[in-house]
Amino acid sequence: MLDRLTGKPVHYYIQLVAMMGIAAGLPFSKIPLSIGMMLLGLNVILLWDWKTVWKNWSSNKWLWLLFAYFAIELLSVWWSANKAEAWDVIRRELTLYVIPLTIVAIPLTAFKHYKWVALSFLAAVFLTSFINVGTYFHWWGSKIYDDIRSLSLFVSHLRYAMMIILAVVFCAAWWIRKFPYRWIAALLAIWFIFYTILSQIGMGMFTLSGVILMMFWFKVKSIRIRWIKRTFIASFSACVLFVGIFLYVKLQPIPQKVKISVANYGTRSVNGNLYTFDLMDSINWENGYPVQAFVAEGELRNEWSKCSKVNYDTGVDLKGNPVRDILWRYMTSKGLRKDSVDFQKMSKQDIRNVERGFASVEMAKGGISAQIYRMRGQLNDAENPNGKSLLEKIESLKAGITIIKGHPVSGVGVGDLKASFAQAYESNHSKLTIENQHLTHNQFLTTWIAGGMFCFIAFISLWIAQFTTALKINAFEWTGFLVITLLSYLIEDTLQTQTGVTFVAFFFAFFITGRKILYPKD
C-alpha cells in the first residue's frame, strides 16, 4: 500500500528497520522486541499484497517444516486435561511462528542489509557486555553482586550466553569474509570469549566448545594439501585429548592433605587455646583440608573484628550466608588453621572475598578455575541435589524420562507438563524441593513429553534438515547459530522463555530468508 502511494520501497525499509531493532533489542529487554514484532506484523498488513505474501510463504520449505511441528503440538491441546494451561503455552510460543511468517513475507534482498542486521546485533551485544563488566568491576556504580550469574543485567544469563557465542561466530565470519577493519572483529571476539570465561556460565562454555569444533570442521574442509590436513587434525585432536585428560584429573575428588586422628583432639594453638573438632565422621573437607578441625574460635572472633565490620557471630556475607561459616571454609581452602596465627596470613583481598561470600580461594579466582571447582564439588557431593545446577538437571532429566516411559506415543499434552512433572518427581522420590522442580532442562525431551513421539520427530527433523543443509553449502554463520541452538536444547528448555524463543525465531528466519544471498554458491 505505502509502496504504491509513494512509488518507493517503503515496506522493505520498514522491514529492515524492524529487523535491526529486534537484533539490537535482543540483548537488552523484551520491550524493543515487542515493538519490533508489532512493526513487522503491521508492515505485512499495510503491504496488503497477499498474493505475494502467500507466494513467499508457500515456497519456503522451512516454514512448512516449522508449521508441521506446530500442527502436531496444537493437536496435543485436545488430549490435555488442563486446556487453559495448554492454550497459554501455545500463546507464549506464538513468537516462534509469527516472526518467521512476517520476515519471510517481506524478505531482505540485499547482502548489505543482512550485514546491517548482524552488525546491529553485534553492537548491542558488545554494549550490554561492556555495561555488565563495568558494573561488576565497579568502573561505575556501586551494585552489590551476590552471584556471578547476576553479571547479566538485562536478560537471562543463559540466553545472554547464547548471544555472546553467536557474536563470536559473527566476528569469525567478519574475519573469514575479509570485511574491512578485521582487527575490530578480532578484538571483539577476544572480548566476548573473556566475558564467557568471566561469567562462569556453563551454557556459554558448552556452546563455545561446540562452535570451536565447528570452526575446526570448516578449517579442515578448506585445506587441500593432504599432509597439512592430517597434521592439523592430529594437532587439534591432541589438544582435545589434553583438555579431556585435564578435566578428568581436575574433576577427581581431592585427596585429604591432612590426616585427623584421636591424637589431634586436645591439641592447642600457639597461644595456648584449646582447638575444637567435630566428630571425625562429621567433618567436611575443603580443598583437601578439614573444615571443622583446628578451630580456636575465640582467637578467630577477635582477629576478624579487627579487620571487618561484619559481625562474626551474627553477620552474613553478600550472598546471605553466615560469615562465620564462610570464613572457616575459606581459611581451610588455603590450608590454614582457624586461629590468630594463621589468620595473619589472610590478605585484605581474602577478607573481602569472605565478605563477598566466596567459600573457597578457588571460587574467588573466578573463570574456568571456579567452574571446575564448582562442578567437582557437585559431582563429589551428590547426596543433596538442591542448589547444585548439574545435579538438579540430572534429577529433572530422570523425571522427564519417567514421564516418557508412561506416555511414549502421545505425550501428556502441552497443558499438563507441570502436573506431570510434579507427579514424576514424587514417584521418583526426588530430593529436589518444590521450588527446584522444573522441566527436563532438555528442549528435545520436553517437546516429546508435551506433544508425543511424532511431535518430537517433526521438531528434530526441522533442525537436522537445517543443519545438514548448512553444512552442505558451507554456511558458516548459519551452522554456528544451529550449533548454539541445538546444544542449548540439550541442557535447557530454550523455548520456554520469551527471550529464548525470540532469539531462536529471529535468527531462524534471518538465515532461511538470507540463505541464497549470504551463500550464493548454493
N, C-alpha and C positions, 0 to 999 in steps of 0.2 A: 504493500500500500504506500509506504513512505517512499519507496524507490520510484514508483510511478508518479508521485506528486512532485518529487524533487529532481528526478532524472539522474540521481546518483545512488550508489550502492549503500544507502543509509543503514539498512538492516544488517549488512555484512559487518560494517564497522561497529554497530551496536553489539553484535555478536562478539567481535574481537575485544571490545572494552569489557563486556561481561565476563569473558573467559579470563582476561588478565586480572579482573577484580577478584574472581574466585581463586585463581592461582596465588595472588598476593594475600588473600584473606585466609587461606588455609592455616598458616602458622599462627594467626592472630586470635580469631574468635569466630563464633557462629554467626555474628551479625553481618559481616561482609559476605559470608557465604549465602545467607538467606537473601540478601539484596541482589547478589549476582544471579542466584537461581530464579528469583522473580523477574529479573530483567531478561534472562534467557527465555523464559516462558512467555512473557509479554511480547517479546520480539517476534517469536514464532506466530503468535496470534495476530499481531499487527501486520505481519507479512501477508497473510491471507492468500497464500498461494498453495492450497492444499494438494494440488496435483503434483507440484514439485516436491513438496514435503513428503508426500506418500511415496513418491519415486525414490527419494533418498532413504527413507525408512525401509522400504521393501527390498531394496537392492543391497542392503548391508547385512551380510550373513551373521555378523557378530550380534546384531540386535535380535535376530531370530533365535540364536542360542541363548541369549540373556532372557528373552521372554518365554522360552521353553521352560527354563528353570522357574521363572516367576509363575507360570501357569500351574506347574505341579505344586509349588509351595502354596499358591492360592487355593488349590484343591484341598489341601490339608486342613483348611479352616472348617471344612464340612464335618470332619470327624474330631475336631477339637471340642472338648467339653466346655471350656471357657471361651465362648465366642467373643466376648468383649475384649479379652486379652489378645485373642488371635487377630482381630481387626486392628488393635493398637500396634501390634508388631508389624503388620503389613503397612500401616500408616508410617511408622518410623523408617521402614525400608524403602519407601517410595522414591527417596533421593537416588537410590541405586538405579532406578529406571527412568526417572524424569530427566536427570542431567544428560545421559546418553541420548535420549529422544530429542531433546532440544538442541544439542550440539550437532547431532547427525542431520537434523532438519536443515540447518544452515551451516555447513562445514566451512572451515577456513580453507583457502585455496592457494595461499602464498607461503613459501618456506619461511620468509622473514617474519611473518605473523605468528607462526608456531614458535619461532625463536623468541619473539617478544613475550609470549605467554610463559615460556620456560624461564626467561630472564626475570620476569616479574616474580615467579615463584622463588627463584634463586636469591633475588634481592631481599625478599620478605623473610626467607629462612635465615639469611645472614643477619639481618637487622634484629630479628627476635632472639637469635642465639647470642648476639653481641650484648643485647639488653639483659638476657638471662645471666651471662657470665659476669658482666659488670656489676649487676645487683648482688650476685653471690659473693664476689670478692670485695664488695663494698667500695667499688670505684665511685659509686654514688648511692645515696640512700642508706638506710640502716635496718633493712629487713633481716629478721632472725629466721634461720632455717633449722627445722627440726629433723630434716631428712633430705638427702641429696636428690631424691626424686622430686622435691619441690623446686628444683632448678628450673624446670619448665614453668614459666609464669603465665602463659597464655592458654595453652591447650594441654590435653593429657600427655604425660611424659612418654607413654608408649607410642601414641600416634605421632608425636613430635619426633621420636627417634626414627620412625619410618621416613618422615620428611627429610631429616638430616641426611640419611643414607641415600635417598633419591637425589638430594642436592649433590652428593659426592658423585653419583652417576652422571648427572648433568655436567659437572665440572670435568669429568673424564672425557665426556663426549665433546665438550668445548675444546679440549686438548687434541683429541683424535681427529676431529673435523678441521683442525688448524684455523679456527676462527682468530681474529685479531686479539691481541692482548692476552695471549695464552698464560702469561705469568700470573694474571689475576686468577685464572682458573686453578692454577697450582696452589696459590696462597689460600684460596677459598677451600680447596679440598683438604689441605693441611689443617685449616681451622675447624672444619666440620669433623674430621677424624679426632682432633683434640677434644672437641666438645663431646663426642661419643664416649671417649675414654673417661673424661671428667665426670660425665653424668652417671656412669656405672649402671646403665640400663641394659639388662640382658637382651632385650629386643634389638637395641642398637648394635651390640656386638655380634649377635646372631645373624642379623641381616647384612651387616658389614662383611662378615666372613663369607656369606653366600655371594655377595657382589664381587669380592676378591676372587673367588673361584670362577665366577662368570667372566671376569676380566682375563683370567688365565686362559680360559677356553677360547675367547676371541683372539688372544695373542697367539696361541698355538695354531689356530686356523690360518693366521696371516703369515706364518713362517713357511717359506717354500723349500729352504735347504734342509735336507733330512737330518744331517748330523747336528745342526743348530737346534732344530726342533726337539730332537732326542735329548740333547744337553739341557735345554730349557725345561723339558718335562721332568728330567731326573733331578734338576736343581730345585724345582718347585716342590716335587714330591718329597725331597729330603727336608725342605722347610716345613712342610705339613707334618711329616713324621716327627720332626723335632718338637714342634708345637704340641702334637698329641702326647708325646712322652713327657714333655714338661708339665702339661696339665694333669696327666695321670699321676705323676710324682707329687705335684703340689696339692692334689685333692686327697691324698692319703692322710689318715689320721697322724697327727704329730705325736711322736713318742714322748713319754714322760721324761723330762730332763732332770727332775728331782725325785728321789725316792723318799716316800713318807713311811716311817716305821714308828713303833711304840716308843722307841728311844727319843724321838723328837718331842714327844709330849712332855711338858715340864721344863723345856729349854727357855732361856730368857734372852732378851735383846741386849745390845751393848750397854744400854742404860739400866739394865737390871730388871726390867719389867717382864712379867711372865707372858710368853706368846700364847695365844689361843688357837685351837684347832677344832675343826668339826671332826666327827667320826670319819674314819678313813673311807668308808663306803659312801659317804655323803659329800665328799669333796669334789668340787667342779675343777676343771682344768682349763687354763687359758694359755695358748701358745706353748704347751708343754710344761707349764708350771702350775702348782696348786693354788687355788684362789683362797679358800677358807683355811689357810695354814700360815703360820708365822705372822700372826696379826697382833701387833701391840696397839690396840685401838686408842688408848689414851694419848700415846705419842702422836699417832696419826691425826687425831682430832685437833690437837694443839698446833701441829705444823700446818694443817690445812687452813685453819682460821687465820693464820698469819698472811696467807697469800691469796685468799679468795673471800668474796663477800657472800658466797653461797653457804648457808648453814650446813655443817657436816651431818648432823643428825636428821634434820627435817627438810633440808633443801633438795631441789630436783634440778636436773640438767635441762637443757633447752628442749629435749625430747620428752620431758616429763618423768624420767626415771630417777629414783633416789640417787643422789650424787655419791653417797657413801658406797653403794654397791658398784657404781661405775668406777670410782677411784680404786677400789680393791682390784677389780678386773684389769684396769689399765696398768696399774703398777705391776700386777702379776704378769701381764703380757710382755713387760720389759725385763722380766726375770728379777724383779725387786721384791724384797720382803716389805711387809706393811709396818714399818717402824720409822722413827725420826731420822735415823742414819741414811737409810735408802731413800727416804723422801727428799733428801737434799739433792739426789741425782735427777729429780724431776725438774725440767726446764719450765720457763714461763709458757712456752708453747704447749708443753704437756698438760699444764694446769688448765690452759684454755681448751685443749682437746677434751678433757674430762668434763668441763662445764658445758661443752657443746654436745656431750653425750656419746663420745667415742669410747667404747668399752675395750678397745684394743689399739695398740700402736699400729697394727696392720690396717685397721679400718681408717685410722687418721691419715694414712698415706694416700688414700683415695685411689681412683683409677682402677686398672686391671688388678693390682695387688689386693685392693679391698673386695673386688668382685670374687676373686678366687677364695679369699679368706671367708667371705660370707657363704659361698657355695659349699666349701669344705665343712663349715660349721653345721650347715643344714644336713648334709649327707651323713655326717657322723653323729648327729643328734636327732634321729628321726622319731623319737618317742612321741613328741607333741608337734604336729604339723602347723599349728596356728602361728601366724606371724612369719612364716617361712615360705616365701613365694614359690620356690621349687616344689616343696612338699605339698603345698596347697594345690598346685597344678596337678600333681600326681593323684591326689585324692579326688579332684574334680574329674580327672580322666577315668578313674575307676568307676565313679558314679555314672558317667556317660556310657561306658561300656556295659554296665549293668542294665541301663535303660534299653540300649540297642538289642541286647540279648532277649529282652522281653517283647520288643516291638521291631523286629528286623526289617520288615517289608513296608509297613505303612507309617512307621514312626508314631509319635504321640500326638502330632498336630501342633501347629505353631503357637496355639493358645495355651498349651498345657506344659510348656517347658519348665516353668518354675515349680509347679506342683509335682511334676515327675522327678525332678532333681531332688526336691525335699524328701520324697519317698525313697529315692535311691540312696541318699546319704544315710537315712535312717536304717534301711535294710542292710547297708554295708557296715553299720555300726561305726561310722566315721567319727573321728575325734575332732573334726572341724566344728567350731562353734557356728551358730546360725549366721552371724554376720560375715563369716568367711566361706560360706557355702554358695558357690557361684556355678555358672555353666561350665562346660568342659574345658574352657581355655583352648579350644580347638575348633575353628570355624567349620572344618570338614565334618567332624562328628556332630557338631551342633546342628548342621544342615540335615544330616541323616536322621538324627533324633526327632527333629521338628517335622520334616516332610517325608521321611521314609527313604528306602533304598533308591527309588527312581529319581527322587529329588536330588539325592546325593550324586547319582550318576550324571544328571543334567548339569549340576553345579561344577563338578570336577571336569566334565567334558569341555565346558566353556573356557576354563583356564588352561587345560592341557592343549586344546586346539590353538589358543593364542601363543602358548609357549613354544610349541613345535613350529608354528609359522614364523615367529620372531627369530628363532634360531636359524631357520631355513634361509631367511632373507637377510641375515646378519644385522638385524635391527637392534643395535646396541642399547639405546635408551629404553626401548620397549621391553627388551629382555630384562634389563635392570629393574624396571618397575615390577615386572612379573615375578622376578626372584624375591624382591622385597615383600610383595603381597602374599605370595604362596608360603614363604617362610613365616610370615606373621600369622597366616591361617593355622599353622601347625602349633603355635604356642599361645594364641589369643583368639577371642571371638571378635575379630576385627570389625565385622559388620553390625555389631550390636551397639555401637556408639555413633552419634551423628557425625563427628569429625572423621571417624574411620570410614564410614560408608561414603561420605562426600569425597574423601581423598581417593578411594578406590574408583568410585563412579566417574569422577572428573578425569583422572588420567587414563582410565579405560576408554572413555570417549575421545580423549585427546589423541591417543595412539591409533584407535581404529579408524578415525577420520583422517589422520595425518599419515597413514601408512604409505600411500603411494607418493606423497610429497616428500616425506622425510627419508624414504628409502626407495628412490626412483629406479633402482636396478632391478627391483622385483618384476 
